[in-house]
Amino acid sequence: MSKIIILGAGPSGSSCAISLLKAGHEVTIIDRSHFPRNAPGETLHPGIEPLLKELGVSRILENGYFMRHEGIESLKESQSKFIAYNEDEAWKGFQLFRADFDHQLLNEAIGLGAQFIPKCTISKLSTNQGFVESIEVNNTVINVDFIIDATGKRAWLANELGVRFSWKGAQKIAYYGYVKEASFQPENPRIEWDENGWTWIARVKDDLTAWVRLDLDVHRKVDNDWIPTKLKDGKSTGGRKAVDVTWRIAEPCSFANCFLVGDAAFVLDPGASHGVLKAIMSGMMAAHLIEQSKTHSMAKIHEHYNSWMQNQFDHDVTKLRELYEKYEVKTNANNV
């Protein structure tokens, strides 16, 4: 049985913890925030269902408040197109409030025996020849066999250990927020294209609508009180937030006794449309490979994980470039 520390309690960290706990490992999850917390990424691809079933936590989707949809409305100028997840089968995605989903996934890990330490910071990180041996949290030293960086775009462990990131294209900033009681509440998630980027609108609860705005020209600023025109009659809640979604990948994504998962490993803008799905997949893969370390060399394990992550990143970068070209979004050579 290995002692494993997971930094970050989002979907990648919690799914990794669940997989490890089911394999008999000792898991501690550490997060600097208080849960639950708001986060963008409320539209889940139908592929999330088999993953949660494999984790043994599909009841999260059965018991929670989630709206279902068979695809996405895409609008450019006056032209509207419905893009189904699967034209031959009635695949349905999930529209949800991420704070609720993340909290339920974390509770599943805690129920399986994970120790959860919220609202804390690491005061000391001890390493030896690239391996993390221990961390100090709240004046307590915790020894480590493996450590998982699931801290999202902050990539705390990666930055602490000096991991280099490979950046693709110009800087991209996504803005997002929530509006209550807006009269416009689309049945399906909706993306509206213009020459500068796109605006995403999706209902996450009966009285709550989420929005995301991405301009591919980083010099175009979004005002602090900006919300989409269609939601102007609603009440903005929580304020407008911003996040750096410039495409980037850690090189490497795993090394020594460390694995980077979710956005700590690589970041794409929300146009990729399956961030939570990829986060959970990477968490499960890292857990699987830690279990495989009993019979396989770490060199082979790191080779496999890094290749797997790089292939996903490269594939999605190509698809995003094709997407922006298709919708004739104004970009320059450095944007994409």
QUIFEN-V234576 format. One record per residue. SS is DSSP state (helix for helix, strand for strand, loop for the rest). D_LAST is the distance of its C-alpha to the last C-alpha in Angstrom with 1 decimal. Layout:
# QUIFEN-V234576
SS;D_LAST / SS;D_LAST
This chain:
# QUIFEN-V234576
loop;44.7 / loop;41.8 / strand;41.2 / strand;37.5 / strand;35.8 / strand;32.8 / strand;30.9 / loop;29.6 / loop;31.1 / loop;28.1 / helix;27.7 / helix;26.6 / helix;29.5 / helix;32.0 / helix;31.3 / helix;31.6 / helix;34.8 / helix;36.3 / helix;35.7 / helix;37.2 / helix;40.2 / helix;41.0 / loop;41.2 / loop;43.7 / loop;41.7 / strand;42.3 / strand;39.3 / strand;38.7 / strand;35.8 / strand;35.1 / loop;33.0 / loop;33.0 / loop;33.0 / loop;35.6 / loop;35.2 / loop;34.4 / loop;31.3 / loop;28.8 / loop;25.2 / loop;22.5 / loop;21.8 / loop;24.9 / strand;24.0 / strand;24.9 / loop;24.3 / loop;27.7 / loop;27.1 / helix;28.1 / helix;31.7 / helix;32.5 / helix;30.9 / helix;33.1 / helix;36.0 / helix;35.6 / helix;35.6 / loop;38.8 / loop;37.5 / loop;36.9 / helix;39.5 / helix;36.9 / helix;35.6 / helix;39.2 / helix;40.5 / loop;37.8 / loop;36.9 / loop;34.0 / strand;33.2 / strand;32.2 / strand;30.0 / loop;29.4 / strand;25.9 / strand;23.5 / strand;23.9 / strand;20.9 / strand;21.5 / strand;20.0 / loop;22.4 / loop;25.8 / strand;24.8 / strand;25.0 / strand;24.4 / strand;25.6 / strand;23.5 / strand;26.0 / loop;25.4 / loop;27.8 / loop;29.6 / loop;32.5 / loop;33.3 / loop;33.4 / loop;30.8 / loop;30.5 / strand;28.0 / strand;29.1 / strand;28.6 / loop;29.9 / loop;30.2 / helix;28.4 / helix;31.1 / helix;33.7 / helix;31.9 / helix;31.0 / helix;34.6 / helix;36.1 / helix;34.2 / helix;35.2 / helix;38.8 / helix;38.8 / helix;38.1 / helix;40.8 / helix;43.2 / loop;42.8 / loop;43.8 / loop;40.8 / strand;41.6 / strand;39.3 / strand;39.3 / loop;37.4 / loop;37.0 / loop;37.2 / loop;35.6 / strand;36.0 / strand;38.3 / strand;38.4 / strand;36.5 / strand;38.7 / strand;37.3 / strand;39.0 / loop;37.3 / loop;33.9 / strand;35.5 / strand;35.8 / strand;39.5 / strand;39.9 / strand;38.6 / strand;40.7 / strand;40.3 / loop;42.7 / loop;45.1 / strand;45.1 / strand;44.0 / strand;42.5 / strand;42.4 / loop;39.4 / loop;39.2 / strand;35.6 / strand;33.1 / strand;30.0 / strand;27.2 / loop;26.3 / loop;25.6 / helix;22.2 / helix;19.4 / helix;22.2 / loop;22.7 / helix;26.1 / helix;27.6 / helix;24.6 / helix;24.5 / helix;28.3 / loop;28.5 / loop;25.9 / loop;23.4 / strand;20.3 / strand;16.8 / strand;13.9 / strand;10.8 / strand;7.2 / loop;4.8 / loop;6.8 / loop;9.6 / loop;9.8 / strand;13.4 / strand;15.1 / strand;18.6 / strand;21.3 / strand;25.0 / strand;28.1 / strand;30.6 / strand;34.1 / loop;36.3 / loop;34.0 / loop;35.5 / loop;32.2 / loop;31.8 / loop;29.9 / loop;31.4 / loop;28.0 / loop;24.7 / strand;23.0 / strand;19.4 / strand;19.4 / strand;16.5 / strand;16.5 / loop;14.5 / loop;13.0 / strand;12.2 / strand;14.8 / strand;18.1 / strand;19.7 / strand;23.5 / strand;25.7 / strand;29.4 / strand;30.2 / strand;33.9 / loop;36.4 / loop;36.1 / strand;32.6 / strand;29.2 / strand;25.9 / strand;22.9 / strand;19.2 / strand;17.1 / strand;13.4 / strand;12.2 / loop;8.6 / loop;10.5 / loop;12.1 / loop;15.0 / loop;16.2 / loop;18.6 / loop;20.3 / loop;24.1 / loop;26.0 / loop;28.0 / loop;25.3 / loop;25.6 / loop;24.7 / helix;27.3 / helix;28.6 / helix;29.6 / loop;31.3 / loop;34.7 / loop;34.1 / strand;34.5 / strand;31.5 / strand;32.3 / strand;31.0 / strand;28.9 / strand;25.2 / strand;23.2 / strand;19.8 / strand;17.8 / strand;14.9 / loop;12.4 / loop;9.8 / strand;9.0 / strand;11.9 / strand;14.9 / strand;18.4 / strand;19.9 / loop;22.3 / loop;22.4 / strand;26.2 / strand;28.9 / loop;32.6 / loop;33.6 / strand;30.3 / strand;27.7 / strand;24.5 / loop;23.8 / helix;21.6 / helix;19.0 / helix;21.0 / loop;19.6 / strand;16.0 / strand;13.9 / loop;11.4 / loop;11.2 / helix;14.2 / helix;12.6 / helix;13.4 / loop;16.9 / loop;18.9 / helix;18.7 / helix;22.5 / helix;23.1 / helix;21.0 / helix;22.8 / helix;26.2 / helix;25.5 / helix;24.6 / helix;27.6 / helix;29.9 / helix;28.7 / helix;29.3 / helix;32.8 / helix;33.5 / helix;32.8 / helix;34.9 / helix;37.7 / helix;37.2 / loop;37.7 / loop;41.4 / loop;41.5 / loop;38.4 / loop;37.4 / helix;34.8 / helix;33.2 / helix;32.7 / helix;31.6 / helix;28.8 / helix;27.8 / helix;27.6 / helix;25.7 / helix;23.1 / helix;22.5 / helix;22.4 / helix;19.9 / helix;17.5 / helix;17.9 / helix;17.0 / helix;13.9 / helix;12.7 / helix;13.9 / helix;12.1 / helix;8.6 / helix;9.5 / helix;11.1 / helix;8.5 / helix;6.3 / helix;9.8 / helix;10.8 / helix;8.6 / helix;9.7 / helix;13.1 / loop;13.6 / loop;12.5 / loop;10.7 / loop;10.5 / loop;7.3 / loop;7.5 / loop;6.6 / loop;5.8 / loop;3.8 / loop;0.0
